[in-house]
Structures are given as structure tokens and as C-alpha cells.
Amino acid sequence: MLPASFDNADPLAEQFRGFLARPDYPCVGAKSALTKGQIQFIVARDIRSAWDDLRIYAALFHFAELYRARPVLFQSFVLLFRTQGDLDEAAFESCLWERLQSLTDKDTWHGQTHDARVSADPADPHFSVSFAGEAYFVIGLHPKASRPARRFAVPAIIFNPHDQFETLRSQDRYAKLRESISRRDEALAGSRNPMLQTFGENSEATQYSGRIVDAAWQCPYRRG
């Protein structure tokens, strides 16, 4: 495994912190992670390129180790890309899955098994991506996102440990938190996110990029 370090002092990371700190930003979970100083950052060159994928994977592996050593609410791994490019929603979605596929291939090559608490099949309602044996719910952001909450200055991919959502459910806090985020998102965007699903209702893969997709959409991803 490559040595791993985070880019938490990078100016782009600070810009993202400011984005989360806006009063109208809807995700209160992300705000909690920000307040607690529990967001780790990696800043890479270009979402269209595999140039930094080895370094990204090493940092994601390290993040999984840190989370398991201290599995407290709320923690996130944020991947930012310096190059904005001219990506519409479909192009961003394609790049996001290319990066997730590349990271998954590296996870498999390193002998890591998929988190047994979730499915590796993107068509399964219980699907999540998994790295270093830890499952994640992924959120993509980029400049041309249709939802304001997903619209950041550069492409970004957020990895939230799936275990956190199970902890919230076990504490009977998940539904309340989800409703709070939905109401705040509606206030920001003027409507509720039509892609929002509860885990187990439909594959969360449809939510990762932020693009509205229909029932015919097929996820361009597989875990070998």
C-alpha cells in the first residue's frame, strides 16, 4: 500500500469548507462533520484522468482504518479535483463512475473484499460501493449540477461511511435527519429531490451523480 496523507490544508479544501458552512446548505450531517473537524480531503488533478487514483485509493484506505478505529458520527472523505472541465451532468456522471470503477479495481487487486453488510451489485436495492471492507454512500458535486446543493466550483466526490446511517437508524435518528435535510433542500431548490431514496427501496447508485435518471438507467459499474 502507498503511503497515505490528506490535503486538509489545501486552499481548495478550505473553499469546500466554506461551501458547507453557508447558512442555506441543506445537509446538516455535513455541517456536523465540518463543525467537529471530521472531514478528510484529497485534492486531485482531473476527474477525467486516472493520474491520482493510486494516491486517492491509499488515502481512502487510510480513512477506512481511521473510521473503524473511531466510528463516531459524522465523518466524511472528500475528493476534490482542481480541473473544472466543461462537464454537463451526463459527462460528470460518466467520469464519477470511471473513478469509482478504477478505485474498486485497485481495491480488488489489493485483496480487499466487499463489505458484507451491503451488496456489490449496483442493481440491488442494498448496493453500496466498498473500499478496504468499508461501505460508502457517494455524493457527486460539480459546477453544472441541476440541484443547488450539488453545485460546487469544481468536481467533487464525497464518501460517507454507510455504517453511520445504520448507527443513526439504530438510534432512531435517521428518519428525522433525512426529513430535516429534505426540507432544507426544498427551501434551497424550490422542490424536493426526486432521486432521494431510503436504503433498501432502490439502488443508491441512482443517487450518486445527482443527475435525474429513469427506470431504464443502467449503472456502468461492476465489482469483479
Secondary structure, DSSP 4 states (H G I P E B T S, - for coil): -------TTSHHHHHHHHHHHSTT---HHHHHHHHTT-EEEEEES-TT--TTHHHHHHHHHHHHHHHHHS--S--EEEEEES------HHHHHHHHHHHHHHHHHHHHHTTPPPPTTSBS-TTSTTB-EEETTEEEEEEEE-TT-SSGGG--SS-EEEEEEHHHHHHHHHTT-HHHHHHHHHHHHHHHHSS--TT---BTTB-GGGGSS-----TT--------
